[in-house]
Amino acid sequence: MGFKLQWGLLALILQSLIVAGECFKPFNVTYDGRAIIVGGERRMLISGGIHYPRATPQTWPDLISKSKEGGLDVIETYVFWNGHEPVKGQYNFEGRYDLVKFVKLVGSSGLYLFLRIGPYVCAEWNFGGFPVWLRDVPGIEFRTDNTPFKEEMQRFVKKIVDLMREESLFSWQGGPIIMLQIENEYGNIQNSYGSKGKDYMRWAAEMAVGLGAGVPWVMCQQTDAPDYIIDTCNGYYCDSFKPNSNKKPKMWTENWDGWYTIWGDRVPHRPTEDIAFAVARFFQRGGSFQNYYMYFGGTNFGRTSGGPNYITSYDYDAPIDEYGLLRQPKWGHLKDLHAAIKLCEPALVAVDSPQYIKLGPKQEAHVYSDNGSKCSAFLANIDEHNSVTVNFLKHAYTLPPWSVSILPDCKNVAFNTAKIGAQTSVKTVVLDAASYLNDPAPLKLMAPYEVDYISKNWNHFKEPIGVWSDNNFTYQGILEHLNVTKDQSDYLWYTTRIYITDEDISFWEQNKASPVLTIESMRDLVYIFVNGQFGGSAKGKWVKVIQPVKLIQGYNDVTLLSQTVGLQNYGAFLEKDGAGFRGQMKLTGCKNGEINITENTWTYQVGLKGEFLKIYAVDKNGTTEWTELPSDAIATRFSWYQTYFDVPDGSDPVALDLSSMGKGQVWVNGHHIGRYWILNAPKDGCQTCDYRGAYDSDKCVTNCGLPTQSWYHIPRSWLQTSGNLIVVFEETEKKPFEISIKSHITETICAQVSENHYPPLHAWKTTNGTISLNLTAAPEMHMRCDDGNTVSSIKFASYGTPKGSCQNFSRGNCHAPDSISVVSQACMGKQSCSISISNTAFGGDPCRGVVKTLSVEMKCSSSSSSSSAQMI
């Protein structure tokens, strides 16, 4: 008992240190024209974005740890106003919005924090982070010289700064916060507001600095930022960016390592080689602070995704994927890049600017040297097509196209952006990772797994069409959607009544025609019902709707369900964008001409009955009148479905497969997973991806002809072993029987490293300020399974001249007989391993005079099951 008590007390002490925010000894942060100065020393800082509400608090420590291991110095995050103040004056700093806890966890890991308060954030986040109630403040105009807006903005920004100060989270208090941001990419839209835009920008800068945070403030994309604010760059490439004063450092606040995705569109990917090239070029040309947007993207849980029409996943092709797993080779290649840049840091901070040397038509060197012991160089080849051998300081260097070589000692190459030595990880989804990976492969080939759906027993609840409660109202005319819903729901019902005469019916029958409902302008989605029957739908952003309808003689009820799919998050005049309908609404094709129904008396009903009853909540579920759903039932629109399920064994991340459904929303144990929409991307546009040349979001896309998103992440912390409640609201004629839940795992890992690859970065040493390389160190291959998994089999290993690529390797003419045994001895049963790429390691030279390569493909499985797996 005494032993346990001692450990309990120690745990409490450690926890109290984190809670107290005691992360560092107090230090000041300033800057000069070269770099951010941390504790009196210039620093080259590498940062990565993690948005705390896009993950759960239970996953924050692991994400931060993987970021630190990947070579980051700083974690960056926005602050999400509408998450923290959903109702004016009522604040939320709990759960996923526990900002203080997140900042303290970053600090306790030894990393710094860059807090971008905004409070406009964009971020593909609902309404750009603004609370919708802000629209209702009398006389307000967003992001301009407008007193009501400035008062609300200052109140919230001050709230955050004061909270950070009260929790001792600024650097001078021993906390991790080294920098703050006010506004966000305002320079992109400032001219839309004329002179009032300039006045607002200056006010925002003065207001922020006046709060006394004691750390530097930045404004991104703001070329006219005041002298006391650092202006920074956002984009795919920022090496040519220059701040508006030589007294400010060159900083890159958003390096887009991927891009966001829209329902029904292809999925963007940014090549690893290109993003490494962009980062190396930035530091080569005088950069000092670089932030990946994103390092971990996460998930737009609930209704937080922006829009219109941004998907629930915010994976962003980031180095850490949506599920918290390493995206390889991106994470590993960038880790090596960061280590190489850190080797150069003493030279980079020693001088104010580099020496430029032209090496060829599209080749150049930048040398950082203090004319003493410090000298580092970057050699760039910006030719998009050809490798080039250049001469630099009497040595020859071969530079692949569109690449940068980093020479920490101005002699030896530590890293080249186009030469990837990091492993490739192949992700897969399985019903039960432990049992799946423990079964022999031949057996799986003979008897493939049958799809096991989440449940055979479902209940359902029919959502009424139109008015469903006394909490409705009538109004003569069409009201703007958000003015009615206040974004408390995606859904708003509009219902009116139209009288149709016998003459109209006869006219349509004689002419074999139909009346047409015309809506001048609509966004994001509308469902049209006539007399309770579905008549059609339309989607788009302020598009015209033309829908034939079927009417009967007498009174006809026309019901429109207007729906938002994420509020606009970018652009000027956000408060005026709105949702729903604009312009005239008419019934055309009638005998006596069109009928304008715009000024009819309309009945308005906000939201869904199921939402109002909260039938997705665990404590409410027993009070809902659910009925059993027969397997042969005919699917109907606007139905709620409910069942209970067990989760796959193990600790691997899990996801719902909703590819059998249409469109709607889903909750698990009361937690709102988010919107789903099974829309297919266009069939064309997915071409072979070439890293060479400038990147844009259309360059390297995947998923052509397939649903944009089929898998939906459920955090493990929201689940229990069994008896998990799932509630699905489905808008189309789909049934839930084919919904499944599966583990998201890295099953296959591959790598390919040649003996002429550069030595491992740990072979570099710094002694008395002088950098040196152990020239006898051989290149290494590093392999790693996900946490909780180990190498269970070696699918392929060949040291010599192997051919092919990951999952398609084959032996070449040269092959070391000991390849399998060497790799197996180094890696079997381990989570991670390293292998020396040398003749010595493989029992001799299998083919003299030829550059040898080691290609490996391994299989990872759960640690609990790998002991029984066999090498194949």
Secondary structure, DSSP 8 states (H G I E B T S, - for coil): -HHHHHHHHHHHHHHHHHHHT--S----EEE-SS-EEETTEEE-EEEEEE-GGGS-TTTHHHHHHHHHHTT-SEEEEE--HHHH-SBTTB---SGGG-HHHHHHHHHHTT-EEEEEEES---TTBGGGG--GGGGGSTT--TTSS-HHHHHHHHHHHHHHHHHHHHTT-BGGGT-SEEEEEESSSGGGTGGGGTHHHHHHHHHHHHHHHTT---S-EEEET-TT--TTSEEEEEES--TT---SSTTS--EEEEEESS---BTTS-EE---HHHHHHHHHHHHHTT--EEEEEEEE--B--TT-B-BTTB-SB--TT-SB-TTS-B-TTHHHHHHHHHHHHHHHHHHHTTSSS-EEEEEETTEEEEEEE-SSS-EEEEEEE--SS--EEEEETTEEEEE-SSEEEEETTSSS--EETT---S-EEEEEEES-HHHHHHS-HHHHHHS------S-S-EEEEE--SS--SS--EEEES---HHHHHTTS-SEEEEEEEEEE-HHHHHHHHHHT---EEEEEEEEEEEEEEETTEEEEEEEEEEEEEEEE----SEEEEEEEEEE-SS-B-SSS-GGGT--EEEEEEEEES-TTS-EE-TTSEEEEEES-HHHHHTTTSTTTGGGS--EEE-TT----SSEEEEEEE---SSSS-EEEE-TT--EEEEEETTEEEEEEE--B--SS-------SS---TTTSEE-TTSBS--EEEE-GGG--SS-EEEEEEE-SS--STT-EEEEEEEEEEEEEEETTS---GGGEEEETTEEEE-TT---EEEEE--TTEEEEEEEEEEEES-BS-TT--B--S-B-TTHHHHHHHHHTT-SEEEEE-STTTTTS-SSTTS--EEEEEEEEEEHHHHTT----
